[in-house]
């Protein structure tokens, strides 16, 4: 999911339809309470950690998104800036916190850019070539626990989302979902 304020509600609603997609295997929380998901190299990893986007223009508002995973809990934080480059004083908002459960594995059907237009797959972090147009992912069902109101998301909302996790380089790159079957190359999250 792009997790951009104007897209959050529609994207979370849209990805609920992903439940009907085909599954090749099931992945669940590991015994440590962490969310374990599949990666582009075919392995699995725990999401525990913090992942942030670079500064990007979201229709004239500049922002940095941070997804912080602690076990099976997600905090989505957004810092908003008034100038490009995110060099001004930021307004920070915890848009929501959620609990999560990893579900079945599936695969995307294509990549899209920030305007949801089909595009080529991004280059792998190790520069070995492009990622696949059908990268695997693990569905993650999130339940909103707290929400600040500005996101338009209500406490108790349940949605399914995913990341395409490029683990080929020295640091992880998490590409967000755009819809139930596509991932976006726009504003990936970096470890």
N, C-alpha and C positions, 0 to 999 in steps of 0.2 A: 504494500500500500504506500502511496506517496505521502500520506499523513500530512498533507497541506491543509490548512484550515477550511478552505472552500471545497475541498474534495473529500475530507474525512468521512462525513456522514454518508454521502452517496457511495463512496468506495466501500465502506464497511457494510452497507446494505447489499451492494452488488456482490461482494465476495461471499456472502452467505449462500449464494447460489452454487458455490464451488463444491458444496457437499455431494453433489451428484456426479462429480468427476471420477474417473477410474482410479483405482488405487493399486499400487504394485506391492506394497508392504506396509506394515504398521510400525510406527515409532512412538514411544511413550516417554513420559518423564523418567529420568534415571533415578536410582535409589537416593541420590543426594538432593532430589527435588529440583534439579536443573532441567531446562528444556533442551533436549538433544535433537538436532536436526541434520539433515543430509547436506552434503557440500558438493561442489562441482567436481572434486576429485573422487567422489564416490564414498567418502568416509562420513562419519558423523562427528558433531562437536557440540559442546555445551554453549549456549548463547551468553552465559553469565559474563558481564562486562558492559562497557559503555561504547556506543557507536554514534558518531556525529557526522552530519553532512558538512560540506564546505558552505560558505556563504552563497546564497542564491537569490535571484530576483523572483518574487512571487507576486507579479502584477503591480510593481511599484513599491512593494514592501520587501525589504531585504531580511532574510532570516537564516538561522542555523537550527536544524532539528537534531535532537539527541534522544536516542533510545537507550535506556539503561535497564539491563536485565540483571536481577538478583534472584537466582534460583528460578522459580516459575512466576516471578513478578516483573512486570514491565512498567516503567515510568517514561512517559513521553513528554519531553520538555522542548519548548520552542523559544528561541531568543529572537526578538524582532528589532531591527535597526532602521534608522531613517535615511541612511546613506549607503550607496553601493560599497562593497568591500567589507561591510559590517564593522566599520571602524569607529562608529559613534557609540555612545552609551546605550546599552541594550535594555530592553524590557523583557524580563524572563517570566514565562508562564508555564506551569505544569498543566498541560491540557488535560491529561488523564493518567490514572494508574490503572493497572489491570492485572488479573491473574490469568495464567495461560496453561494450556494443555496441548502437547504435540500430538498430531494425528497421523493420518496416512500420508504416504509419499505419492507424488504425482509429477507431472512435467508441464512446463509452459509450452505454448504453441508458437510463440513469437516474442520479439522484443519491440517495445515502443519508446518513442522519445517523450519529452515533457508535455507534448501536445496530444499524446495518445495516437501518434502516427507511426505506423510500422517502420522500423529502422533495423540496421544491422546490429548483430550482437557486439557487445563491448569486447575489447581485447583483454585476454586473461592477465591477471596481475603479474605473472612471471614472463609476460611478453611472448608466450609460446604460440600465440595465434588467437583467433576469436573464440569466445565461449560458444557453446552449442545453441542453436535456435530452439532446442527442446530440453533445456537444462532441468534437472530434477529439483524438487523442493519438498519440504515437509510442511503440511498444513498446520497452522497454529490457531487454535480456538482461544480467543481472548474474551474475558468478561470484565466489563468496566466496573471498577470498585469506587473510584472517586473521579470527578470531572469538575473543572472550574467554571463551566457554563459558557465560556466563549467559544468552545469547540462545537457546540450543538449536539454533543454526545451526552446521553443520559446514563446515570448510574444504572447498572443492571443490563446494559446493552451487551449482546453476545454477537461476535462476528468471527469470521475466519480470514486469516491473512497468511502471508508467507514472505520469506526472503530467498533470493538466489544467493548463496554464500560462495564467493570466490576465495578459496583457501590456497590458491596456487602461489601466492607471494609471501612476503615476510609478515604482512599484516592482512587481516581479513577485510574484504569489501562485501557489504551487504546491499544487494540491489533489491528495491522494494517492489511489491506487486502493484500493478496498475488495474488489473481486473482479475477475474477468476482464472484466466488462462494466459495472461501476458505479464511480463515484468518490464519495468521501466529503466532505461539507462540514465534518466534524469536524477540528479542529486543523490547519488548512492551514499550510504553510511560507511564511514571508515573507522576502524578500530584505533 
